[in-house]
Structure formats: structure tokens, C-alpha cells
């Protein structure tokens, strides 16, 4: 492990980055607004597991291989981008459909369930090569070869970063749940919030599709 001062710098930087909005946060917010706190928390753990995939892959060197290959990077980013756009579009469509149903006096659509929210959260994060690039660019700055095996330090610091990201996502889920409960009598507001989350995910997906492979 890095020395205490260096670890403190890492922790502060990782915490700041954890609260920066990204695909995971917008997915968690959309999932919570649609299905409630349970789905939001489940999706938070899903994005956390997706992040751990990148950490372990980085520790094993797989991420470096993907980033070094133009074809693999392009394939992964296009799959991830398409998935984000699809999730965003589906979020907008379901928001409008549910709002129209409620206004007509019909029952609200049933939630997708925690298991599906968790699975989608894993894919949202795991299919984002920019997450792999982030870990390979950020974490090694705080790795000290004199303090032990480099791969082990990378994984430990990566786990800390993912833990902070997951905690931030859970906070978003709790906050979005409170907004959802407070706006229960205003389906129009809930619809607009869900549409905004869906649009943000679509924008992030388009941005991911246009992302260039980091220089190696």
C-alpha cells in the first residue's frame, strides 16, 4: 500500500471523481425514479460490480491490451455506447407511457425488479472502455513499487475507488427516491425527471461512441 500521505491524496482525488456525474450515476437516478429505492440501490451495486471488472482486468493487464488495440477498443466502445443510448431511449419512452397511463386513471407500470436493475447496472459500467482508461491512467499515479507488488496495489486502490463510486451512487439513489416520493402526486414532474435522466444517458452514449482511443 502507498504511504499514508499518498493514500490520503488518492482518497481525496477518488472521492472527488466519485461524485462527478457519469453513466453510472445517471442510470441509478433513472432506475430509482422509475422503480424506487430498492431498484436504485440494486443498480448501484451493479455499477460497482461493473467497475470491479475493470479493476481486476487492469490488474491482470487485460485492459491495457484492449486499449492498445484499436479494433477491440472500437468494438467495446460501440457496444457500450449503443447500450447506453438504448437504455436512455427506453427510459424516455417508459416515462412518457407510464405518465400517460396514470393520467388516464390506469395502474402504473410494475417495476423491473432489483435483479434486472442490478444486471443492467453491471453492463452499463462494464461496457464502458473509458472506465478502463480511467483506472489505467489514474490509479498507477499512486502506486509505489517500493511498497509491494504493483498489481496488488492497483487492485486494492481500484477497489477503494469503486467503493467510493458505489457509495456515491447509493446516495444518488436515496436522494432520487426522496424526490420520487415527494413528487408522487405530480406524475408530470416525475416524467420530466426520468426523461432528463434518459436524455443524459443517451448523450453520454453518443459521447462514448465519439471517444478516441487513449494514446499508448
N, C-alpha and C positions, 0 to 999 in steps of 0.2 A: 504494500500500500504506500501511496505517497506520504510524505511527512505531513504533520497536522496543518501547517500553514498552507501548503499547496492544496491539500484536500479541502480546506475552507474556501479557497478561491474557486476550486472546482464546484463545490456545493452551491456557492452563491451564483456562479455562472449558469449551472444546470437548472437552478430554481428559476432564474430569470427567463431562461429559454422555455421552461415548462409551462409558464403562464402566457407565452406568446401564442396567439391563435394559429391553429393549423388544422389539417384534415380531421385529426382525432377529436379535437375539441368541438368542431362544428358537427361532426357525426354524433357525438354524445349529446349535444344540445338538441339536435333534431330528433334523436331517438327518445330523449326524455320528454320533449314537448308532445310527441306522438303517443307514447305508451306509458309515461310515468316514471317515477324514480327508479323502480326495480329494473326496468329496461335500460335506463341511463347508466346505472351502476354496473350492470352486466356488460354493457358496451364499453365502459371504462376499463374493466378487466380484460376485455377482448383486445382493445388497442394496446394495453400493457403487454399482453402475450405476443402480439404482433411486433412490438418493439423489442422484446426479448429475442425473437427470431433473428432480428438484425444484429443484436449484440453478440449472440452466440456465433452467427455467421461471420461477423467481423473478427471475433477471437480465433476462429478456425481459418480465416483467410478467404472464405468464400466471397464475402462482399467485395474484397479487393479484386477478385477475379471478374466478378460481374461488372464492376466499374471500369476495369481495364478493357473490357470487350464492348465495342460499340454496338454489336448486334444484341448481346444479352441485355445491356443497359436499355437499348431502344425497346426491346420486346417487353421487359418488365415495366418500364415507364408507361408504355401504351396500354398494357393490360390494367395497370393501376389507375391510369387516367380515365379509361373507359368505365371502370368500376365506380370511380368517384362521380363521374357525370351521370351514370345510370342511377346510382343511389340518390343523387341530388334531384334528378328529374322525377324519380319515383316519390321522393319526399314532397315535392311541389304538387304532383298530381293527387297524392293521397290527402294532402292538406285541403285542397280545394274540394275533393269528393266528400271528405268527412264533414267539412263545414256546410256544404250544400245539403247533406243528409240530415244533419242536426237542425238546420233551419226549416226543413220540411217536416220536422217532427219525428224523423226516424231515429233508430238507435245508432250510436256512434260505432265506428268500426272496431272490432276487437283488437287488442294489442298483438304485436307479432310474437311476443314472448321473450323472456330473458335469454333462452338458448340461442334463438336466431339473432338477437341483438348482439350477443357475445361473439357468435361466429362471424357476423358481418364486421364487427369491430376488429377482429383479428385480421381479416382480409384488407380492410381499409389501411391498416398500418403496415402489414407485411408486404403488400404490393407496391409500396412507395419506395423506389430506389433512392429518393432524396433523403430518406431516413438513414439508409445505409451510408450514404455520403456524409451525412451529418456526424454519425458516430465515428467514422474513419478520420474525419477532419478535426473533430472536437476533442474526443477522449484522449488520443495519443499525446496531446499537449500537456497532459497532467500525469502521464506515465513516466516513472523514474526507473530505468533499468537497474539502478543500484539497489532498489528496494525489493527486488524479487522478480519472478517470471513476468515478462511483459504481457503475454496473453492472459494470464490470470488477473493482472491489474486491470487490463482492458475490460474483461468481463465483469469484474467487481464494480468498477466505476460505471460501466454501462448499466448494470443492474440498479445502481443508485439513481442514475439519470432516469431510467424507466420508472422507477418507483415514484420519483417526483412528478413525472408526467402523469402517471396514473392517479396520484393524489389530486393533481390539478383538475383532471377530468372528472373525478368524483365530486369535487367542489362545484364544477360546472353543472353536473347532474343534479346536485341538491338545489342549486340556485334556479336552474331551469324548472325543476319540479315545483318550487315555490311560485314561480311565475305562472306555471300551468295551472296550479290550484287557485291562484288569485284571479286568473282570467277565465275560470271555468264557465262563468256566466256570459262571457264575451267571445263566442266562437270566432268572430271576425278577427279579433286580435291574435288568438292562438293560430289561426290560419296564416296570418301575415308573418308571425314569428317563425312558423315552420317553413313557409315559403322562403324567408330570408336565409334560414339555415340551409335549405336545399340549394338556393342560388349560390351561396358561398361555397358549398361543396362542388358544384358544377364549375365555378370559377377556379377553384383550386385544381380540379381535374384538368381543365384546359391549360392552366399554368404548368402542371406537371407534364402534359403532352409536349409543351414547347421547351421544356427544360433541356439544357445541354449537358452532355456528359462531362463531369469534372475533369480538369486536366490532370494527367497522371505523370 
